[in-house]
Amino acid sequence: MSDNNFPKLHNAMWPGLVGKGAPDSEPVIELDAMLDYTAKADVDGVKFDGVDLFLYSPHVDIDSDDDAIKALADKVAAKNLKIGSLVAPVWFDGTAMGDEASREGWLNAVRKSIKIASRLRELGIREHGVVRIDSAAPVGDWAKDPKANTTRIAQTFREAGKIAEDAGERLAAEGEICWGGMHSWQHMLDLLEETGMPGVVGFQADMSHTLLYTLGENAPEHRIVPAEFDWEPGAFRAAMKQLTDALRPWTIDFHVAQNDGSVFGSGAHEKTGRHCVATDPKGKLNIARDSGYWLRDSNGAVTQSMPHICWDGCMFPNSVMNQQQTWNDILTAMIEVRNNHGWKA
């Protein structure tokens, strides 16, 4: 067992919400239950250090007043946990690529999220972390005018970046293939460069979602593994190096995850990655090893750039999520990542 104590190990709370609560889906798993599973996880005395939150009801109301924010901080602290990154619910009132009213709705979700983030920091429960964003634009709509639409998203991201910067916060765009202008590694890089606010508007790398960048899902022209690819180690390593060398300099938040290499769509949602449980035998990633592509630089040195890392695993059945062993297995994977690519401070 390593004596590394950084990065801190966080668990995502949004798997209790994503894909749940609709009439044709399983019930939401309440925040109290998600916190309880997280707090009870224990591997040889090592526990989770904190949680990352989705600012969406019934977990956290985006319009929470100060009393509600304080109550949230007390609830998490009572479990001996900290709060890290927050997901802004930008999809519900607009897109970063839309008309002025749509863009204003998107920006308003960012403003509200930053207000909560800043208050949690003031309360001492949140020592680090970002506010997570994305374009909230369908890939098909973006493709109607790629150059102009990327410019439009970058403009919105810059406005959001100024709001964040004024509050001492940072924004991270999650690399997920379902969001227009962000649906390939090259499009994501182009958008970040055009936004032009390094250190303020950066990238959130999720191991599961970014794996699909190498496969060119939703953007075949940017595939970086061979056409006849069967997960050969040499081709995989070359693709991961190309991917991470491009996006690592922009990465300010990191999700540990597993993926079986498949994609799916749900309802009107465009196809995206399929998270797997940490122990899934179909998983294509060696979590402990492959996290190093993001957490070490091109020379193999630990960057120490992520004060915390977070597990992300959505769309698991409630029968899986309501087993404490699931979270112990996840914590085991997180500890292995820190043992391999962490540091002592």
N, C-alpha and C positions, 0 to 999 in steps of 0.2 A: 504494500500500500504506500503510495507516494505521500509526502507531507505537503504537497501543493495545496494552497488555500485560495488560489485564484485560477481561473475565473470562478465567481460565485455561481452556484447551480440553481436555476429557476425552473419552475414548471408552468406551462401555459394553462390558463383557466378556460380559454375559449373552446376547447374540445367539448365542454359541457353545453355549448350553445350551437356550434356550427352544425348544420344539417339536422337540427333537432327542434322540436316545438311546433312544427306544422301538423295539420290534421293527418297527413299520410306518413309521418315520421315518429320517431321515438320521443318521449318527453325530454325536456331540458333537464340537465343535472345542475342543481342549484349551486351557487357560488360557495355556500357553506359546506356542501358535500365535497366539492373540488378542493377546497382549502383543507378539509379534514383528511382526505386521502393523501394530499401532499405533505401535511404535517406528520402524518403517521408513517410515511415511508422511511425506512431505516435499513442501511446496509452496513453492518459491522460498526454501528455507531455514527456513521456519516448520514446526514440528512440534507434535504433541500434547504437552501438559504433564502429562497424567495419565490415570488410568482410574478408573471406578466399577465396583464388584464386586457379584456375586450370591453370598451366603454359602450356597452349595449345592454339594455334591460332583457331579462330580469337580473343580470349580474351587477351592472353598474349603470345607472341612468346618466346619459350624457349631459342632462340638465341638472345634475346634482347641485344642491346648494352647499354652503360651507358646513352646515351641520352634518349633511349626508357624507361629505368628503371626510370629515373628522371621524365619523362612525365607521367608514370603510377602513381608514387607517388603523383605528383601534381594533377592528375585527381581524385584520391581517396580523397586526402586532401580537394579538392574543395567541396566535398560533406560532409565535417566535419566527415570523417570516418578514421579509422586506418586499417592497414592490419595485419592479424594474420598468420595463417598457410597456407602453399602452398602445392599443390598437384604436385608431380613430375611425368611427363608422362613416366613412366618406361616401359610401355607395348609395345611401338612402335619400339624400336630398340634392344630388347633383353629380356632375363628373368634372374632372379637371380639363376635359376636352370640349365642354359644351358651350352654350351661349352664356351671356353674362349672368343671367339668373341661375343657371345650372352651376357655373363656376362659383358664384357667391354661396350657393348652398353647400358646395364642397368645402370652400374656405371656412364657412361658419362651423362645420364639424371639426375642422382643424383648430380653429380658435377655442372652441369649447374644450377640446381635448387638451390643448396646451394649458388652459386655465386649471384643469384638474391636475395635470402633471406637475405644474409649478407649485400648486398648493400642497400636494403630497410631498414634494421636495422640502417645502418650508416646514412641514410637520415632522420631518426627520425619518419618515418611513421609506422614502425613495432617494437612494444615494446616487444612482446612475440609471441609465436607460434612455430610450428614444421614444418618439411618437411615430407609430407606423402608419404609412399612407400608401396609396396606389392611385393609378389614373382613374379608376372606376369607369373605364370606357371599354366597350366591346372591341375585340380585335377586328371584327368585320367592319365596324364603323371607322376605325382608325385607318384601315387599308384603303378606304376611298380616296384619301389624300395624305399619304404617309408623312411627307415633309411638313406640310402645313399643320397637320394634327400633332406631330411631335413638338413643333414650335409652340403650339397652343398649350399643350400640357406643360412644357418647360416654363412658359410664362406663369401659369398657375402655380407650379412648384416654387418658382422664385418668390411670388407673393406670399406663399405659405412659409417659405424659408425666412423671409423678413419678419413675419409674425413670430416664428419660433426663436429667431436670433434675438429679438428684442426681449424675449422672456427667458433667455439663457437656456433654451431647449434646442434639440436637434430632431430632424425628421429623417426617417429611413423608408425608402420605397422597397417593398418586398418583391423579389424577382419571381413572379408567378406567371405562367404562360397564358393565363386567361385574360390578362389586362392589356389593352391596346397600348402600343408604344413601349411596352415592357415585356413583350412576349417572346423575345429572344435575347441572348446575351449581348448581341451587337446592338439591337434596338435599345436595350436597357443602358448600355454604355453611351450610345448617342444621346439619349435623353438626359443622363446625368451630366454629360459634358456640355450640352446646350443649356441646361439649367445653370451650371457654372457656379455652384455654391458648395465646394468641397468643405467637409467638416461641419456643415450645417444641414445640407440636404445630401444624404448618402444612400447607401444600399443596405438592405437587410437580406442576408443570404440564408436561405433555408435549404439544408442539404437535400431534402426530398425534391423541392421544386426546381432547384438549380440543376439537378441531375438531368431533368428533361431538356434543359438548354443544350446539353451535349447531343441530344437525340434530334434536335430540330423540330420538336413538336410545336405546331402552330406557326412555324417559320422554317420550312425545310431548307431554304437557301442558307441558313446559318447552322446547319448540322455540322458538328465537328468530330463525329466518329464515322468510320467507314460505312458505306451503304450496307454491306454485308457484315454487320457488327453482331457478334455473339458474346459480348462482355469479355473479350480477350484482354488480359491484364495490360499488355503493352499499349493497346489502342485506348483503353480506359484511362490509363495514367497520362497519356499524351493529351487526351481531351480535357481531363481535369486540370492539368497544368495550364493549358491555353485559356480555359474558362476563368480560373482563379487568378492568373497573372493579370487578366484584363479587369476583373471586377474587385479583386481584393483591395486595391488602393482606395476604393470608394466604400468599402464595407465597414459599417459602424455598429451593426447588430447581427447576431448569429443565432440561428436555430439548429439544434441537433435534431435529426429526424431520420426516418428510414423510408425507402420507396422500392416497390417491386418492378419499376420500369414501365408500368401501365398508366393509362390516363382514363378519365371518365368525365361525363357531363351530368349535371343534375338540373332538370327543368330547363329554364332558359339560360342557365349558367354554362358558359363555354367550357370546353374540356380543360382539365387541369390535372395536377398530380395526385396520386393516391398514396397517402401516408399509410405506413404499416407500423404495427407494434414493434418494439425494439428487438424482440426475439423471433420475428417472422422468418421462417426458413426461405421464403421467396424474396426476401430483401436483397437488393443488388449492392448495397453499400456495406462496407466494413466500417461501422460507425467510428470506432476508436481510431482507426487508421485514416479514413478519408476526411474526417473533420480537420486533420492537419493541413489539407490543401488550403483551407481558409484561415487557420489559426497560426500557421507558420509562413514566413516570407519565401520568396523564390529561392533563397539560399538554404532554407530549412530551419531558420532560427525562429523561435517562438516570438510572435509580435508583441504580446502583452497588450494588445489593443482592445480587447473585450473584457471589461471588468466583470461582466456576467454573461452567461450563455443560457439559452432557454430550450427546453424540449418542446417540440410542436408535433402533435399527432391528432388530426381531426378525423371525424366520420367513423370512429370506432363504435361498434355496438355498445349499448349501455350494459349489456351482460359482461363485456370485457372491461369497461371503464369502472364498473362497480365492484371489481375485484382488487383488493389491496395489493395482491401480487403483481398486477399490471404495473403499478406505480413503483414498486420495489425493483422490478426489472428495468424500468425506465431510469430510475435513479442509478442503478448499476451501470447502465450505458453512459450516463452523464459522468459518473466518477471515473470511468475508464478514459473518457475524453480528457478530463482534467489531469489525470495521471500522466497521460501521453503528451499533452500540449499546454499544460498550465505552468504556474510558477508560484513561488512562495513570497509573500510580502508581509 
